Amino acid sequence: MSLHEIPLTTLSGEPTSLGAHAGQALLVVNVASKCGLTPQYEGLERLQKTYSERGFTVIGVPCNQFKGQEPGSAQEIEEFCSRTYGVTFPMLAKTEVNGEGRDALYQQLTRQPDAEGEAGDVEWNFEKFLISPAGEVVARFRPRTDPEAAEVISAIEAQLP
């Protein structure tokens, strides 16, 4: 099954898939509201605003697997992101990114190695996966990589349709 075909659920509970964004470059990021890296929402939203008209979107994937740092309900997550960071990019339902309950999306994403050649489990909140407009995983950035770091911007711009 391709990345675009994997069934997903939006934060509001509606069925979706990455296919809804076919032809766009995507940055899929597991997010959390109570993490030291949560301020990365600011950079992610700036990327969304800067590149959305050029065929790019960020996809936020709330995850509570890292020290319970995303404990809220869907409504609480949406309110926090909107009120605190002005998030306009799409958000998916809370998802497991590691372990036996790993979502099918992350089963595929975690096969992608990072810049050091390491694939496997997501290390922490705010790990980023860049997907080409054709639906291929083309880059992986570890949690501490700022969303607006030169290597992220360069990789995004190389994928814009």
N, C-alpha and C positions, 0 to 999 in steps of 0.2 A: 504494500500500500504506500502510495506517495505521501509526502508531508501534506500536500494540499487536500488529500482525501480523508485524513484522520478526523473522526468526529470529535468536536470540542463543544464546550458550553460557555456562553458568555457569563460575565459576572451577574447579569440580571436573569440568568437561567434559560436563555434562548439557545437552541442548537445552532452551531456554526462550524466552520472549518477554516483553515488557512486558505483554502480555495476561494473564499470570499475576497481575498486580497491577491489572487493570481495576477501576475504581471507587475507586481510591486516588489520592491526590496523590503524585507521585514527584519526587524531586530526584536527577537523574542527574549524576554528578560523575566526571570523569576524574581518577584518583588515581595517586600515585607514592610509593614508600617512601623515596626518597633525595633529597627536594626540600626546599628551605627552607620550603615551605608544608605539608609533611607533618603538622605538628601540627594542621592543620585537621581531621584525623581525629577529634580530641577533640570538637570542636563538632558534626561530622556525627553522631557517635554520641550526643551529648546530644539532638540533634534527633530521632534515631530513637527514643530512649527516651521523650522527651516527647510525641511525636505519633503513635507507631505505633498506639496503641489508638484513635486518632481517624481512622484511615484514611489514613495517610501512611507512606511508606518512602523511605529513601535507597537508591540503586543505585550502587555503586562500580564504576568501569570502569578497571582498570589500563591504563596507556599508557606505552610506552617511547620515544615520539617526541621527547621534550624532553630533550636532552642525556643520554639513556640513564639516566634517573633511576628507572626501574622495570625493572631487569635480571633480577630473580629469576624462578624457575619458579613455577607456580601454587601449589605446596605452600609455597615460601618466602614468597610474598606472603601466603597465608592465615595462616601461622604468625606473620609479622611483625605483621599487622593484629590478630590475636587476642591475641598476647602483649603487644604494645606499647600498643595502644589499646583493647583489649576490643571490637573491632568485631563487631557482631551483624547488621548489615544485609547484604543480598545483594550479592555481588560477581560480576561477569562475568569472562569470560576476557580476557586481554590483547588490546587492540583498538587499531586505528589510527583516529585521530580527524581527521587531516588528510591531504592528498596523494592520489595516485592510488589507494592502497589504503584510502581512507577507508571505514569500515564504513557500511552502509546506514542504521543508526541515526543516525550523525553527519552523513550527507548531509542528513537532514531537520532534525536539531537545529540545525545551523549556519546554517540559513536564518533563524532567530529573531534579531532584533536585540537588542542590549543596551539599557540605559537611555539611552545616547547615540545610539541609532538605527543602530549598527554591527552588521552581520551578518558572516558569513564564518568563516574559520578560527578554531579554538580557539587562544587566545593562549599558554596554558601549562597546566601541571598545575593541577587543582582549579577548573576552569571549571565552573559549575553551571547546569543547565537544569531549570526547574520545569515539570512536566507535570500538567495537570488530570486529575481522575478520568475524564473523557471521552476522554483521550488526546491533548489539544492542548497544544502548547508555549506556555506563557503568560508566561514570564519567563526571562531569561538574566542571570547574574551572573558577572562576570569573576573570574579567579583570586584576586586580592588581596582580594576581598570576603569578609569573614569569614562563615562559614555561620550564625552567630548574630547577624549585623547586623540592625538594626531593619527594613530594607527586605526582607530575606530572610524573617524571621519573619512580617512583615505579609503578604507574598505567599503564604507557605505557609498561614497561617491563613485567608486568603481562598479557598483551594482545598479546604479540608477538607470532606469530604462530610457 
